[in-house]
Amino acid sequence: MEEGIVIVGAGIAGLATALALHRMGIRSLVLESADSLRSSGFGFMAWPNAWKALDALGIGDTLRGTHIRLQGVTLFSRDGSKFHKGCCVFFCSGYHEVRCMKRKELVEALSGDLPNGTIRFSSKLVSIQESGHLKLLHLADGTTIKAKVLIGCDGVNSVVAKWLGFGKPAYARRSSIRGYAHFESGHGFVHKGFQFHGNGIRVGYNPCDEQTCYWFFTWTPSNEGTINKVIGNDPEKAKEFVLSTIGNVPDQLLDVIAKTGPRTYASPMRFRYPWELLWGNISKDNVCIAGDALHPMTSDVGQGANMALEDGVILARRLAEALLPRKADEEGEFERIRSGLSKFGEERRWRSFVMITTAYVIGYIQQSNWWVMKFVKDKFLSPVLGKLLLSRADFDCGELIKI
């Protein structure tokens, strides 16, 4: 098989890139190792930068119709067994559009507008080989695909990132448990998010709509294997562990966790050492990476999925500049592709560096038991965190302009 643009991974970054290319009249093939779309991850905070990207992709209004707009988020710090000192960060109604997004609905909206045949399931990439200006992609089922452009959106264990020379993302010495709670008759909560942090844990919930709340819990286990030892794949054990660890919290939060359905998602938190991005190859010739393959980060600023959406729009725009209008000379096209991907890498390098670093530092302060860090956390973290969340979301990826 020979393809023009091959995207590895049908996650948020991969689907956003494919849809952005489609909006600009460029076909792509998305390879997904699973046999269907994956909805793991449950939910995430969609900040203003995400909504600018979703509007550029043409699906913003569809998703607004199924997710309530949040008025703000209240942050509480923890001292001993009690949470206190709440600081509410309000979102300006005319500027800061923030909603808690169901990942499943986002993935379905991104894929739903793609042409039939764009996504090829059960297609796991195992190795990459060079062949002149093309890349030979060897799949687990024995198929070989020739690609004019290769984009790695294949997550934290990216085959494409490894080919570019990046190391395996590091374990942040923290893990997370996430889930959904569904209230058949409505939860009746105000349209605000709530977070509680301190003594090595962070826990909270955000309403997605009038019946559904997404909740999250991060903590510092003794080692990476703690999840399997304590929780395994048992959602009831996960809920019991969270409820026994979080201490004295409002009844609303306890109710949300207690009403969690038969599925939770537990995972170690990983991140890329930010200095790798300063000298690493985000792109090389006609290959590049995006999404978690590029900037895996801890969830402390809630920007991983938002950044993936930004990547998709910016990357598609750079590729469109290289491929449209179509020209016959193969050598010139290859150079334009190389230049376009290089520009994308330089655009995303510093923003990725800043976002990974910010998330890690905030997480380090939250998990630390050193008295200096505890003082900083109790006295200053809540208001500072609120400002950071808004400032990091103040980014516009731009529109998809016809070339």
Buried (B, 14 or more C-beta within 10 A) or exposed (E): EEBBBBBBBBBBBBBBBBBBBBBBEBBBBBBBBEEEBBBEBBBBBBBBBBBBBBBBBBBBEBBBEBBBEBBBBBBBBBEEEEBEBEBBBBBEEEEBBBBBBBBBBBBBBBBEBBEEEBBBEEBBBEEBEEEEBBBBBBBEEEEEBBBBBBBBBBBBEBBBBBBBEBEEBBEBBBBBBBBBBEBEEEBEBEBBBBBBBBBBBBBBBBBBBEEBBBBBBBBBBEEBEBBEEBBEEEBEBBBBBBBEBBBEBEEBBBBBBEBBEEEBBBEBBBBBBBEBBEEBBBBBBBBBBBBBBBBBBBBBBBBBBBBBBBBBBBBBBBBBBBBEEEEEEEEEBBBBBBBBBBBBBEBBBEBBBBBBBBBBBBBBBBBBEEEEBBEBBBEEBBBBBBEBBBEBBEBEBEEBEEE
